[in-house]
Structure formats: C-alpha cells, structure tokens
Amino acid sequence: MKELTKIREIIIVEGRDDTAAVLRAVDAQTIETHGYGIRRETWELIDRAYADPQLGIIIFTDPDHAGSEIRRRIKEHCPNAKEAFLAKADATKEGDIGIENAAPEAIIEALSKAKCTAAADDATPKGVFTKADLQKAGLMGSSDSAARREALGKELGIGYGNSGAFLKKLNHFGISREAFNEALLSIDNP
C-alpha cells in the first residue's frame, strides 16, 4: 500500500484527539465537529471546504452510534462528500472506540479506500501568507494576538487556531490578500 503523505481534502473528525491521530498518519487539514451539536461556525467551515473544487471533504467519524449519527447529518448536508471508515477493532483501545485509538497504518488505509487525493507539493495551494504577515497584522507575538486571530477567523469563516494552525488555514483555504485586508479592517473598525 502506498503511503499518503499530503491529503488535499479537508478531513471531518469529531475532536482534537482524532485530529492528532490523523496528523500522525498524514499531512492534512481537519475540521472538528466537537460532537453531534455542530455549531454554525463549524457548518460554515464544512460548507466552504465542500464547495471548494480545490479541496472537498472526507467524513471520518468514530465507528460507534454517535459517529454514525454525525456522519449521517454531514452526509445529508453534503451528499457528495467522500467517506472514510475504520473497523471497530481498528479503533478500539481498552474498551474506548474512536479514531484517536487507531494506528497510523489503519488511518492511511481508511483514507486510501475513501479515494482521497494525495496532493503533490506543487498541487497544494501556494502559501500566500507568512509568519511575517501574521506579526505585522498583530496575529502573533502580541498580547492580544489570540483574540485577534479568533475575531479574524470568525470574520473570514475559517475558525480559530494558534498562529501556526491559523497560517495553515489562511493558505489552505486560499484566502486572498484582499479578503484578508478587508477582514482586518472590519475587526479593527467594528
């Protein structure tokens, strides 16, 4: 089996432990549902990734009842989304069932079967933004950087992240310089 290193699609998981497990296996962006009660901001992120022809989504929820219900809701909302599945045996550790318990090899196999797109380095969205851009905009290195990233992430519809994750989101979601500057103006002049 060929190992996947970089995944083009955004992988929808339930929580941060699932994200950590996925990132041990592949280089990808995730969106966390944080359970069944998916917030409006999360739906907006899912919609954005689903509608973007350069991205798309892969639903990768736990192989339990809650995971099945979350998957069903997302699939109703995004009928052409790709889906990755883990067997319960591959996702169980000491009675706990979840993606976070799976070995990297099992995650890679599940994503391969979902027909995910392995993105070549030159096929990945080019980094328009750098750490210097974040510093200049007060999004890192300042006492209020976290609050500014939260406000800007909400304005751009890409969610919150620490400075490294936020930079990845800006570039991965293809945020234009114009949209970035307009959103900065909006949060600086409410």
C-alpha positions in Angstrom: 0.0 0.0 0.0 1.3 3.4 -1.0 1.6 5.8 2.0 -0.2 9.0 1.7 1.7 12.0 2.9 -0.3 15.0 2.0 -4.1 15.0 1.6 -5.9 17.6 -0.5 -9.3 17.2 1.1 -10.3 18.5 4.5 -11.0 15.6 6.9 -14.0 16.0 9.1 -13.4 14.4 12.5 -15.2 14.6 15.9 -12.5 16.1 18.2 -8.9 17.2 18.8 -7.7 13.7 19.7 -9.0 12.4 16.3 -7.1 15.3 14.6 -3.9 14.3 16.5 -4.3 10.7 15.3 -4.9 11.7 11.7 -1.9 14.0 11.7 0.3 11.2 13.0 -0.7 9.4 9.8 -0.9 12.0 7.1 -0.4 15.7 6.4 -3.9 17.1 6.2 -6.3 19.8 7.5 -9.2 18.8 9.7 -12.4 20.3 10.9 -13.6 19.1 14.3 -17.4 18.8 14.9 -17.0 18.6 18.7 -19.8 16.1 18.9 -23.3 15.9 17.5 -24.3 19.6 18.2 -22.3 21.1 15.3 -22.1 24.8 15.7 -23.0 27.3 12.9 -19.3 28.3 12.5 -18.3 24.7 12.0 -21.0 24.2 9.4 -19.7 27.3 7.6 -16.2 25.7 7.5 -17.6 22.4 6.3 -19.6 24.2 3.6 -16.6 26.2 2.5 -14.4 23.2 2.1 -17.1 21.1 0.5 -17.9 23.8 -2.1 -14.2 24.5 -3.0 -13.2 22.4 -6.1 -9.6 22.6 -4.9 -10.5 21.0 -1.6 -13.6 18.8 -0.8 -14.2 16.9 2.4 -13.8 13.4 3.7 -16.1 12.4 6.6 -14.1 10.3 9.1 -16.1 9.8 12.3 -15.8 7.2 15.0 -17.3 3.7 14.3 -19.9 4.0 17.0 -23.5 5.2 17.3 -22.6 8.9 17.9 -20.1 8.8 15.0 -22.7 7.3 12.7 -25.2 10.0 13.6 -22.7 12.8 13.0 -21.7 11.2 9.7 -25.4 10.9 8.6 -26.0 14.6 9.4 -23.0 15.7 7.4 -23.8 13.4 4.5 -27.3 14.8 4.3 -25.9 18.3 4.2 -23.0 17.4 1.8 -24.3 14.4 -0.3 -21.2 14.1 -2.5 -18.7 14.1 0.4 -16.2 11.3 0.5 -16.3 8.9 3.4 -13.5 7.0 5.3 -14.4 4.2 7.6 -12.5 2.3 10.4 -13.5 -1.1 11.7 -14.3 -1.1 15.4 -11.4 -3.5 16.0 -9.0 -0.9 14.5 -10.4 1.9 16.6 -10.8 0.3 20.0 -8.4 0.5 22.9 -9.3 -0.6 26.4 -13.0 -0.5 25.6 -12.9 3.0 24.1 -13.9 3.4 20.5 -12.6 6.2 18.4 -10.4 7.4 15.6 -7.9 8.6 18.2 -7.1 4.9 19.1 -6.3 3.8 15.6 -2.8 3.1 14.4 -1.4 5.4 11.6 -1.5 2.4 9.2 -5.2 1.9 9.8 -5.9 5.6 9.2 -3.9 5.6 6.0 -5.7 2.5 4.8 -9.1 4.0 5.6 -8.3 7.3 3.8 -6.9 5.3 0.8 -10.1 3.4 0.5 -12.0 6.7 0.6 -10.2 7.6 -2.6 -8.7 10.7 -1.0 -6.5 12.8 -3.3 -2.8 12.7 -2.4 -1.7 16.2 -3.2 1.7 16.7 -4.7 3.7 19.6 -3.1 3.2 21.6 -6.3 -0.6 20.9 -6.3 -1.2 22.3 -2.8 -2.4 25.8 -2.5 0.6 28.1 -2.5 1.3 29.9 0.7 0.3 33.5 0.2 0.8 34.4 3.8 3.8 34.1 6.0 4.6 34.4 9.7 5.7 38.0 9.0 2.2 38.8 7.7 0.7 37.5 11.0 3.2 39.5 13.1 2.5 42.7 11.0 -1.3 42.2 11.5 -0.9 41.6 15.2 -2.0 38.0 14.9 1.1 36.6 16.6 3.6 37.9 19.1 1.3 40.4 20.7 -0.6 40.2 24.0 -4.0 40.3 22.1 -2.9 38.0 19.2 -5.2 35.1 20.2 -8.2 37.4 20.4 -7.4 39.0 17.1 -7.0 35.5 15.4 -10.3 34.5 16.9 -12.0 37.6 15.5 -10.4 37.4 12.1 -11.1 33.7 11.8 -14.7 34.3 12.5 -14.8 37.2 10.0 -13.1 35.0 7.3 -15.1 31.9 8.2 -12.0 29.8 8.8 -12.3 29.3 12.6 -9.7 29.8 15.3 -6.2 28.3 15.6 -2.9 29.1 17.2 -0.6 31.1 15.0 0.8 28.1 13.1 -2.6 26.5 12.5 -4.1 29.9 11.6 -1.4 30.4 9.0 -2.0 27.0 7.5 -5.8 27.7 7.4 -5.2 31.0 5.6 -3.1 29.4 2.9 -5.1 26.1 2.7 -8.4 27.8 2.3 -7.0 30.1 -0.3 -7.9 33.3 1.4 -7.0 36.2 -0.9 -4.9 39.2 0.3 -7.9 41.4 -0.4 -10.2 39.3 1.7 -7.6 39.2 4.5 -7.2 43.0 4.5 -10.9 43.7 4.4 -11.5 41.3 7.3 -8.6 43.0 9.2 -10.3 46.4 8.6 -13.6 45.0 9.8 -12.2 43.7 13.1 -10.1 46.9 13.7 -13.1 49.2 12.9 -16.2 47.4 14.2 
